[in-house]
Amino acid sequence: MDVADLKAVRFKGFMADEEALRLYELAQEAAHLGPCLEIGSYCGRSAAYLGFGCREAGGILFSIDHHRGSEEQQPGQEYYDPELLDPKTGRIDTLPIFRAALRDLSLEDTVVPIVSVSSVVARFWETPLSLIFIDGGHTFEAAFTDYSCWVSHLLPGGYLLIHDIFADPARGGQAPCCIYRMALASGLFHEYPMVGTLGILKRTSAGRPTDAARGLWRRISG
């Protein structure tokens, strides 16, 4: 199976085909520099495309998710899916579906699942990364935490990818858009054309986000 065959695979998820294909292309390019990281695995659609790109480049993808679903995927919320509810615990559990996808796509030697919240993993992370894809919780706190915990691990020349960016608040939540603007304000990134709602930034220098970027975040988040 190659990446063209992935279009025929039925994944649960919310990513457009053109966005997924761009993930594959960028992972294939970036993986030569070092490992890639995904925050927000859900049921495996994005990990499949990132994983295929990494595999073709001889690289590896770390995929972080607590697999208990985001805020909007809980019972009674807009994106709740009863098929993901574990009847034994009464809680969302996407890990079995995610692991089955890796098995079926022969990605178990390329994609490394990390079952946790990203801030916990980041506390002791030391490996430089060639690509970071942020698609975790979409609250302001969750998005900012994912960005601030991981951006310093991105190598110069590596990609920061942020999903679900909507300039118009009527079309979607604003947290991903806010961290995208924060990254641009840091002066650490070059902006590439978006694909759908996928923001693409390339790191141009080492360092941490500037005080100006942190000030922008405080104004955005109130």
ZANUBA-381493 format. One record per atom (N, C-alpha, C, O): residue in three letters; x, y, z. Coordinates in steps of 0.2 Angstrom, whole numbers, padded with zeros to 4 digits, always signed. Layout:
alaXYZ/...
//
This chain:
met+0004-0006+0000/met+0000+0000+0000/met+0004+0006+0000/met+0009+0007+0004/asp+0002+0011-0004/asp+0006+0018-0004/asp+0001+0023-0002/asp-0005+0022-0001/val+0003+0029-0002/val-0001+0035+0000/val-0007+0036-0004/val-0012+0038-0001/ala-0007+0034-0010/ala-0013+0035-0014/ala-0018+0030-0012/ala-0024+0032-0013/asp-0017+0025-0009/asp-0022+0020-0007/asp-0025+0022-0001/asp-0030+0019+0001/leu-0022+0027+0003/leu-0025+0029+0009/leu-0032+0032+0008/leu-0036+0032+0013/lys-0033+0035+0002/lys-0039+0039+0001/lys-0045+0034+0002/lys-0051+0036+0003/ala-0044+0027+0000/ala-0049+0022+0001/ala-0050+0019+0008/ala-0055+0016+0009/val-0046+0021+0012/val-0047+0019+0019/val-0051+0023+0023/val-0051+0029+0023/arg-0056+0020+0026/arg-0061+0024+0030/arg-0059+0025+0037/arg-0058+0021+0041/phe-0057+0032+0039/phe-0055+0034+0045/phe-0061+0038+0048/phe-0064+0042+0045/lys-0061+0037+0055/lys-0065+0042+0059/lys-0060+0049+0059/lys-0055+0048+0061/gly-0063+0054+0058/gly-0059+0060+0058/gly-0062+0066+0055/gly-0067+0066+0052/phe-0058+0072+0055/phe-0061+0078+0053/phe-0056+0082+0048/phe-0057+0088+0047/met-0052+0078+0045/met-0047+0081+0041/met-0048+0080+0033/met-0050+0074+0031/ala-0048+0085+0029/ala-0049+0085+0022/ala-0043+0081+0019/ala-0038+0081+0021/asp-0045+0078+0013/asp-0040+0074+0009/asp-0034+0078+0007/asp-0028+0076+0008/glu-0035+0085+0005/glu-0029+0089+0003/glu-0025+0091+0009/glu-0019+0091+0008/glu-0028+0091+0015/glu-0024+0093+0021/glu-0020+0087+0023/glu-0014+0087+0025/ala-0023+0081+0023/ala-0019+0075+0024/ala-0013+0073+0020/ala-0008+0071+0022/leu-0014+0074+0013/leu-0009+0073+0008/leu-0003+0078+0010/leu+0002+0076+0009/arg-0005+0084+0012/arg+0001+0089+0013/arg+0005+0087+0019/arg+0011+0088+0019/leu+0001+0084+0024/leu+0005+0081+0030/leu+0010+0076+0027/leu+0016+0076+0030/tyr+0008+0071+0023/tyr+0012+0066+0020/tyr+0018+0069+0017/tyr+0024+0067+0018/glu+0017+0074+0013/glu+0023+0077+0009/glu+0028+0081+0014/glu+0034+0080+0013/leu+0025+0084+0019/leu+0030+0088+0023/leu+0033+0083+0028/leu+0039+0084+0030/ala+0030+0078+0030/ala+0033+0073+0034/ala+0039+0069+0030/ala+0044+0068+0033/gln+0038+0068+0024/gln+0043+0065+0020/gln+0049+0069+0019/gln+0054+0067+0019/glu+0048+0076+0018/glu+0053+0080+0018/glu+0057+0081+0025/glu+0063+0081+0025/ala+0053+0082+0030/ala+0056+0084+0036/ala+0059+0078+0040/ala+0064+0079+0043/ala+0057+0072+0039/ala+0060+0066+0043/ala+0067+0065+0042/ala+0070+0061+0045/his+0070+0067+0036/his+0077+0067+0035/his+0081+0070+0041/his+0087+0069+0042/leu+0078+0076+0044/leu+0081+0080+0049/leu+0081+0076+0056/leu+0086+0077+0060/gly+0076+0073+0057/gly+0075+0070+0064/gly+0068+0067+0064/gly+0064+0067+0060/pro+0066+0065+0070/pro+0059+0062+0071/pro+0054+0068+0071/pro+0055+0073+0072/cys+0048+0065+0069/cys+0042+0070+0069/cys+0037+0068+0075/cys+0038+0063+0078/leu+0033+0073+0077/leu+0029+0073+0082/leu+0022+0075+0081/leu+0021+0080+0077/glu+0017+0071+0083/glu+0010+0073+0082/glu+0007+0074+0089/glu+0008+0069+0093/ile+0003+0079+0090/ile-0001+0080+0096/ile-0008+0080+0094/ile-0011+0084+0091/gly-0012+0074+0096/gly-0019+0073+0094/gly-0019+0068+0089/gly-0020+0069+0083/ser-0019+0062+0091/ser-0020+0056+0086/ser-0027+0054+0084/ser-0028+0052+0078/tyr-0031+0055+0089/tyr-0038+0053+0088/tyr-0039+0045+0085/tyr-0036+0041+0089/cys-0041+0044+0079/cys-0042+0037+0077/cys-0037+0035+0072/cys-0037+0030+0069/gly-0032+0040+0070/gly-0026+0038+0066/gly-0026+0041+0059/gly-0021+0039+0055/arg-0031+0045+0057/arg-0030+0047+0050/arg-0024+0051+0049/arg-0020+0050+0044/ser-0023+0056+0053/ser-0017+0061+0052/ser-0010+0056+0053/ser-0005+0057+0049/ala-0010+0052+0058/ala-0005+0048+0059/ala-0003+0043+0053/ala+0003+0042+0052/ala-0008+0041+0050/ala-0007+0037+0044/ala-0003+0041+0038/ala+0002+0038+0036/tyr-0005+0047+0037/tyr-0002+0051+0032/tyr+0005+0053+0034/tyr+0010+0053+0030/leu+0006+0055+0040/leu+0012+0057+0043/leu+0017+0051+0043/leu+0023+0051+0041/gly+0014+0045+0045/gly+0018+0039+0046/gly+0020+0037+0039/gly+0026+0034+0038/phe+0016+0037+0034/phe+0018+0035+0027/phe+0024+0039+0025/phe+0029+0037+0022/gly+0024+0046+0026/gly+0029+0050+0024/gly+0035+0049+0028/gly+0041+0049+0025/cys+0035+0048+0035/cys+0041+0046+0039/cys+0044+0039+0036/cys+0050+0039+0036/arg+0040+0035+0035/arg+0042+0028+0033/arg+0046+0028+0027/arg+0051+0025+0026/glu+0044+0032+0022/glu+0047+0033+0015/glu+0054+0036+0016/glu+0058+0035+0012/ala+0054+0040+0021/ala+0061+0044+0022/ala+0065+0040+0027/ala+0070+0043+0029/gly+0063+0035+0030/gly+0067+0031+0035/gly+0066+0034+0042/gly+0071+0033+0046/gly+0061+0038+0043/gly+0060+0041+0049/gly+0055+0038+0054/gly+0053+0032+0053/ile+0053+0042+0059/ile+0049+0040+0064/ile+0044+0045+0066/ile+0046+0051+0066/leu+0038+0043+0069/leu+0033+0048+0071/leu+0031+0046+0078/leu+0029+0040+0079/phe+0032+0051+0083/phe+0029+0050+0089/phe+0022+0053+0089/phe+0021+0059+0087/ser+0017+0050+0092/ser+0010+0052+0092/ser+0007+0052+0099/ser+0006+0047+0102/ile+0006+0058+0101/ile+0004+0059+0108/ile-0004+0060+0108/ile-0007+0064+0105/asp-0007+0056+0112/asp-0014+0058+0114/asp-0016+0054+0120/asp-0014+0048+0121/his-0021+0057+0124/his-0023+0053+0130/his-0029+0048+0128/his-0030+0044+0132/his-0031+0049+0122/his-0036+0045+0119/his-0043+0044+0123/his-0046+0039+0123/arg-0044+0050+0127/arg-0050+0050+0130/arg-0055+0055+0127/arg-0060+0057+0130/gly-0053+0058+0121/gly-0057+0062+0117/gly-0056+0070+0120/gly-0055+0071+0126/ser-0057+0074+0115/ser-0057+0081+0117/ser-0064+0084+0120/ser-0068+0080+0120/glu-0064+0090+0122/glu-0070+0092+0126/glu-0076+0092+0121/glu-0081+0090+0124/glu-0075+0093+0115/glu-0081+0093+0110/glu-0083+0086+0108/glu-0088+0085+0105/gln-0079+0081+0110/gln-0081+0074+0108/gln-0084+0070+0114/gln-0085+0064+0114/gln-0085+0073+0120/gln-0088+0070+0125/gln-0096+0069+0125/gln-0099+0073+0121/pro-0099+0064+0128/pro-0106+0063+0128/pro-0110+0070+0128/pro-0109+0074+0133/gly-0115+0071+0124/gly-0119+0077+0124/gly-0116+0083+0120/gly-0119+0088+0119/gln-0110+0082+0118/gln-0106+0087+0114/gln-0107+0086+0107/gln-0109+0081+0104/glu-0105+0092+0103/glu-0106+0092+0096/glu-0103+0086+0092/glu-0106+0083+0087/tyr-0097+0084+0094/tyr-0094+0079+0090/tyr-0093+0072+0094/tyr-0089+0068+0092/tyr-0098+0071+0098/tyr-0098+0064+0101/tyr-0100+0059+0097/tyr-0105+0059+0093/asp-0096+0053+0097/asp-0097+0047+0093/asp-0098+0041+0098/asp-0094+0039+0101/pro-0104+0039+0098/pro-0106+0033+0103/pro-0102+0027+0102/pro-0101+0023+0106/glu-0099+0026+0096/glu-0095+0020+0094/glu-0088+0020+0098/glu-0085+0015+0098/leu-0086+0026+0100/leu-0080+0027+0104/leu-0080+0026+0111/leu-0075+0027+0115/leu-0086+0025+0114/leu-0088+0025+0121/leu-0086+0017+0123/leu-0088+0013+0120/asp-0082+0017+0128/asp-0080+0011+0131/asp-0085+0009+0136/asp-0086+0012+0141/pro-0089+0003+0135/pro-0095+0002+0139/pro-0093+0000+0146/pro-0097+0000+0151/lys-0087-0003+0147/lys-0084-0005+0154/lys-0083+0001+0158/lys-0084+0001+0164/thr-0080+0007+0155/thr-0078+0013+0159/thr-0083+0018+0158/thr-0083+0023+0163/gly-0087+0018+0153/gly-0092+0024+0152/gly-0088+0030+0149/gly-0091+0036+0149/arg-0082+0029+0147/arg-0078+0035+0144/arg-0076+0033+0137/arg-0076+0028+0135/ile-0074+0039+0134/ile-0072+0038+0127/ile-0065+0035+0127/ile-0061+0036+0131/asp-0064+0031+0122/asp-0057+0027+0122/asp-0056+0026+0114/asp-0058+0021+0111/thr-0051+0030+0111/thr-0050+0029+0104/thr-0043+0025+0103/thr-0042+0024+0097/leu-0040+0023+0108/leu-0034+0019+0108/leu-0034+0013+0104/leu-0030+0012+0099/pro-0040+0009+0105/pro-0040+0002+0101/pro-0041+0004+0094/pro-0038+0000+0090/ile-0045+0009+0092/ile-0045+0010+0085/ile-0039+0013+0082/ile-0037+0011+0076/phe-0035+0017+0085/phe-0029+0020+0083/phe-0024+0014+0082/phe-0021+0014+0077/arg-0023+0010+0087/arg-0019+0004+0086/arg-0020-0001+0081/arg-0016-0003+0077/ala-0027-0002+0080/ala-0029-0006+0074/ala-0027-0003+0067/ala-0025-0006+0063/ala-0028+0004+0067/ala-0026+0007+0061/ala-0018+0006+0059/ala-0016+0005+0054/leu-0014+0007+0064/leu-0007+0006+0064/leu-0005-0001+0061/leu-0001-0002+0057/arg-0009-0006+0064/arg-0007-0013+0063/arg-0009-0014+0055/arg-0006-0017+0052/asp-0015-0012+0053/asp-0018-0013+0047/asp-0014-0010+0041/asp-0013-0012+0036/leu-0011-0004+0043/leu-0007-0001+0038/leu+0001-0002+0039/leu+0005+0001+0035/ser+0003-0007+0043/ser+0010-0009+0044/ser+0014-0003+0046/ser+0019-0002+0044/leu+0011+0001+0051/leu+0015+0007+0053/leu+0017+0006+0060/leu+0020+0011+0063/glu+0017+0000+0063/glu+0019-0001+0070/glu+0026+0000+0071/glu+0028+0001+0077/asp+0030-0001+0066/asp+0037+0001+0067/asp+0039+0008+0065/asp+0045+0010+0066/thr+0034+0012+0063/thr+0036+0019+0061/thr+0032+0024+0066/thr+0035+0029+0068/val+0026+0022+0068/val+0022+0027+0073/val+0023+0024+0080/val+0021+0018+0081/val+0025+0028+0084/val+0026+0026+0091/val+0020+0030+0095/val+0021+0036+0096/pro+0015+0026+0098/pro+0010+0030+0102/pro+0012+0031+0109/pro+0016+0027+0112/ile+0011+0037+0111/ile+0012+0039+0118/ile+0005+0041+0121/ile+0002+0046+0119/val+0003+0037+0126/val-0004+0038+0129/val-0003+0043+0135/val-0001+0040+0140/ser-0004+0049+0134/ser-0003+0054+0139/ser-0005+0061+0136/ser-0007+0062+0131/val-0005+0066+0141/val-0006+0073+0139/val+0001+0076+0137/val+0006+0074+0139/ser+0001+0080+0132/ser+0007+0082+0129/ser+0011+0086+0134/ser+0018+0085+0134/ser+0008+0090+0139/ser+0012+0093+0144/ser+0016+0089+0148/ser+0022+0090+0150/val+0014+0083+0150/val+0017+0078+0154/val+0023+0075+0150/val+0029+0075+0153/val+0022+0073+0144/val+0028+0071+0140/val+0033+0076+0139/val+0039+0074+0139/ala+0031+0082+0138/ala+0036+0087+0137/ala+0041+0089+0142/ala+0046+0091+0141/arg+0039+0087+0148/arg+0043+0089+0154/arg+0050+0086+0154/arg+0054+0089+0156/phe+0050+0080+0151/phe+0057+0076+0151/phe+0059+0075+0144/phe+0063+0071+0143/trp+0056+0078+0139/trp+0058+0077+0132/trp+0064+0081+0130/trp+0065+0086+0132/glu+0069+0077+0127/glu+0075+0080+0125/glu+0077+0080+0118/glu+0082+0082+0116/thr+0073+0076+0114/thr+0075+0074+0107/thr+0073+0080+0103/thr+0067+0082+0102/pro+0077+0083+0099/pro+0075+0088+0094/pro+0071+0085+0088/pro+0071+0079+0087/leu+0066+0089+0086/leu+0061+0087+0081/leu+0061+0090+0075/leu+0063+0096+0075/ser+0059+0087+0069/ser+0060+0090+0063/ser+0053+0092+0061/ser+0052+0096+0056/leu+0047+0090+0064/leu+0041+0092+0062/leu+0036+0091+0069/leu+0037+0086+0072/ile+0032+0096+0070/ile+0027+0096+0075/ile+0020+0098+0072/ile+0019+0103+0070/phe+0016+0093+0073/phe+0009+0094+0071/phe+0004+0095+0077/phe+0004+0090+0081/ile+0001+0100+0078/ile-0003+0102+0083/ile-0010+0101+0081/ile-0013+0105+0077/asp-0014+0096+0084/asp-0021+0095+0082/asp-0024+0092+0089/asp-0028+0087+0088/gly-0022+0094+0094/gly-0025+0092+0101/gly-0031+0095+0103/gly-0036+0097+0099/gly-0032+0097+0109/gly-0038+0100+0112/gly-0038+0107+0109/gly-0033+0111+0108/his-0044+0110+0108/his-0045+0116+0104/his-0047+0122+0109/his-0049+0127+0107/thr-0047+0121+0116/thr-0048+0126+0120/thr-0041+0131+0120/thr-0036+0128+0118/phe-0042+0137+0122/phe-0036+0141+0122/phe-0031+0138+0127/phe-0025+0139+0125/glu-0032+0136+0133/glu-0027+0133+0137/glu-0024+0127+0134/glu-0018+0127+0134/ala-0028+0123+0131/ala-0024+0117+0128/ala-0020+0118+0122/ala-0014+0116+0122/ala-0022+0123+0118/ala-0018+0124+0112/ala-0012+0128+0114/ala-0007+0127+0111/phe-0013+0133+0119/phe-0007+0137+0121/phe-0002+0132+0124/phe+0004+0133+0123/thr-0004+0127+0128/thr+0000+0123+0132/thr+0004+0118+0127/thr+0010+0117+0127/asp+0001+0116+0122/asp+0004+0112+0116/asp+0009+0116+0113/asp+0015+0113+0112/tyr+0008+0122+0111/tyr+0013+0126+0108/tyr+0019+0128+0112/tyr+0024+0127+0110/ser+0017+0130+0118/ser+0023+0133+0122/ser+0027+0127+0125/ser+0033+0128+0126/cys+0024+0121+0126/cys+0028+0115+0128/cys+0033+0112+0123/cys+0038+0109+0125/trp+0031+0113+0117/trp+0035+0109+0112/trp+0039+0114+0107/trp+0043+0111+0103/val+0037+0120+0106/val+0040+0124+0100/val+0048+0124+0101/val+0051+0124+0096/ser+0050+0124+0107/ser+0058+0125+0108/ser+0061+0118+0106/ser+0067+0118+0105/his+0058+0113+0105/his+0061+0107+0103/his+0061+0106+0095/his+0064+0101+0093/leu+0059+0111+0091/leu+0059+0111+0084/leu+0065+0113+0081/leu+0068+0118+0083/leu+0068+0109+0077/leu+0075+0111+0074/leu+0074+0116+0069/leu+0069+0117+0066/pro+0079+0121+0068/pro+0079+0125+0063/pro+0078+0121+0056/pro+0082+0116+0055/gly+0074+0124+0052/gly+0072+0120+0046/gly+0066+0115+0046/gly+0064+0112+0041/gly+0064+0114+0053/gly+0058+0110+0054/gly+0052+0113+0053/gly+0051+0120+0053/tyr+0046+0110+0053/tyr+0040+0112+0051/tyr+0035+0112+0058/tyr+0035+0107+0061/leu+0032+0118+0059/leu+0026+0118+0064/leu+0020+0118+0060/leu+0019+0123+0056/leu+0016+0113+0061/leu+0009+0113+0057/leu+0004+0113+0062/leu+0004+0110+0068/ile-0001+0117+0061/ile-0007+0118+0066/ile-0013+0117+0062/ile-0015+0121+0057/his-0018+0113+0064/his-0024+0111+0061/his-0030+0115+0063/his-0030+0117+0069/asp-0035+0116+0059/asp-0041+0119+0061/asp-0040+0127+0062/asp-0043+0129+0067/ile-0037+0130+0058/ile-0036+0137+0058/ile-0042+0141+0054/ile-0043+0140+0048/phe-0046+0144+0058/phe-0052+0148+0055/phe-0051+0155+0057/phe-0051+0157+0062/ala-0050+0159+0051/ala-0050+0167+0052/ala-0056+0169+0055/ala-0057+0174+0058/asp-0062+0166+0052/asp-0069+0169+0054/asp-0071+0165+0060/asp-0072+0158+0059/pro-0072+0168+0066/pro-0075+0164+0072/pro-0081+0160+0071/pro-0083+0156+0074/ala-0085+0163+0066/ala-0092+0159+0064/ala-0090+0152+0061/ala-0095+0148+0061/arg-0085+0151+0059/arg-0083+0145+0055/arg-0080+0140+0060/arg-0080+0134+0059/gly-0077+0142+0065/gly-0074+0137+0070/gly-0070+0141+0076/gly-0069+0147+0076/gly-0068+0137+0081/gly-0065+0140+0086/gly-0058+0143+0085/gly-0055+0142+0080/gln-0056+0148+0089/gln-0051+0152+0088/gln-0044+0151+0091/gln-0039+0154+0089/ala-0044+0146+0095/ala-0038+0144+0098/ala-0032+0142+0094/ala-0026+0144+0094/pro-0033+0137+0089/pro-0028+0136+0084/pro-0025+0142+0080/pro-0019+0143+0079/cys-0030+0146+0078/cys-0028+0153+0075/cys-0024+0157+0079/cys-0019+0160+0077/cys-0025+0157+0085/cys-0022+0161+0090/cys-0014+0159+0091/cys-0010+0163+0091/ile-0013+0152+0092/ile-0006+0150+0092/ile-0003+0151+0086/ile+0003+0152+0086/tyr-0006+0150+0080/tyr-0003+0152+0074/tyr-0001+0159+0073/tyr+0005+0160+0071/arg-0005+0164+0075/arg-0003+0171+0075/arg+0003+0172+0080/arg+0007+0176+0079/met+0003+0168+0086/met+0008+0169+0091/met+0015+0167+0088/met+0020+0170+0089/ala+0015+0161+0084/ala+0021+0158+0081/ala+0024+0163+0076/ala+0030+0164+0076/leu+0019+0166+0072/leu+0022+0171+0068/leu+0025+0177+0071/leu+0030+0180+0069/ala+0021+0179+0077/ala+0024+0185+0080/ala+0031+0184+0084/ala+0034+0189+0085/ser+0032+0178+0085/ser+0039+0176+0088/ser+0045+0178+0084/ser+0050+0179+0087/gly+0044+0178+0077/gly+0050+0180+0073/gly+0054+0173+0072/gly+0059+0174+0069/leu+0051+0168+0074/leu+0055+0161+0073/leu+0053+0157+0067/leu+0056+0152+0065/phe+0048+0160+0063/phe+0045+0156+0058/phe+0044+0159+0051/phe+0043+0165+0051/his+0045+0156+0046/his+0043+0158+0039/his+0036+0155+0037/his+0035+0149+0038/glu+0031+0159+0035/glu+0025+0157+0033/glu+0024+0154+0026/glu+0026+0157+0022/tyr+0021+0148+0026/tyr+0019+0145+0019/tyr+0012+0145+0018/tyr+0008+0146+0023/pro+0010+0145+0012/pro+0002+0145+0010/pro-0001+0139+0014/pro+0001+0134+0014/met-0007+0141+0017/met-0011+0136+0020/met-0014+0132+0015/met-0015+0133+0009/val-0016+0126+0018/val-0020+0121+0014/val-0026+0119+0018/val-0026+0116+0023/gly-0032+0122+0015/gly-0038+0121+0019/gly-0037+0125+0026/gly-0036+0131+0026/thr-0038+0121+0031/thr-0037+0124+0038/thr-0030+0122+0041/thr-0029+0123+0047/leu-0026+0120+0037/leu-0019+0118+0039/leu-0014+0123+0038/leu-0012+0125+0033/gly-0012+0126+0044/gly-0006+0131+0044/gly+0001+0128+0044/gly+0002+0123+0047/ile+0005+0131+0040/ile+0012+0128+0038/ile+0017+0133+0040/ile+0017+0138+0036/leu+0021+0132+0045/leu+0026+0137+0046/leu+0033+0133+0047/leu+0033+0127+0049/lys+0038+0136+0044/lys+0045+0133+0044/lys+0049+0137+0049/lys+0050+0143+0048/arg+0053+0133+0053/arg+0057+0137+0058/arg+0063+0139+0055/arg+0067+0135+0051/thr+0065+0146+0056/thr+0071+0149+0053/thr+0076+0150+0057/thr+0082+0151+0055/ser+0075+0149+0064/ser+0081+0151+0069/ser+0079+0147+0075/ser+0074+0145+0077/ala+0085+0147+0079/ala+0084+0144+0086/ala+0081+0149+0091/ala+0081+0155+0089/gly+0080+0147+0097/gly+0078+0151+0102/gly+0071+0150+0104/gly+0067+0145+0102/arg+0068+0154+0109/arg+0061+0153+0111/arg+0057+0159+0109/arg+0059+0164+0107/pro+0050+0158+0110/pro+0046+0163+0108/pro+0048+0170+0112/pro+0050+0170+0117/thr+0047+0175+0108/thr+0049+0182+0111/thr+0044+0184+0116/thr+0038+0182+0116/asp+0046+0189+0120/asp+0041+0193+0124/asp+0036+0196+0120/asp+0030+0196+0123/ala+0037+0198+0114/ala+0032+0201+0110/ala+0026+0196+0109/ala+0020+0197+0109/ala+0029+0190+0107/ala+0024+0184+0106/ala+0020+0182+0112/ala+0014+0181+0111/arg+0023+0182+0118/arg+0019+0181+0124/arg+0014+0186+0125/arg+0009+0185+0128/gly+0016+0192+0124/gly+0012+0198+0125/gly+0006+0197+0121/gly+0000+0199+0123/leu+0007+0195+0114/leu+0001+0194+0110/leu-0004+0189+0112/leu-0010+0190+0112/trp-0001+0184+0115/trp-0005+0178+0117/trp-0009+0181+0123/trp-0015+0179+0124/arg-0007+0185+0128/arg-0010+0188+0133/arg-0016+0192+0131/arg-0022+0192+0134/arg-0015+0196+0125/arg-0020+0200+0123/arg-0026+0196+0119/arg-0032+0197+0120/ile-0024+0191+0116/ile-0028+0186+0112/ile-0033+0182+0117/ile-0039+0182+0116/ser-0029+0180+0122/ser-0033+0175+0127/ser-0037+0179+0132/ser-0041+0176+0136/gly-0036+0185+0133/gly-0039+0189+0138/gly-0036+0188+0145/gly-0039+0191+0150/
//
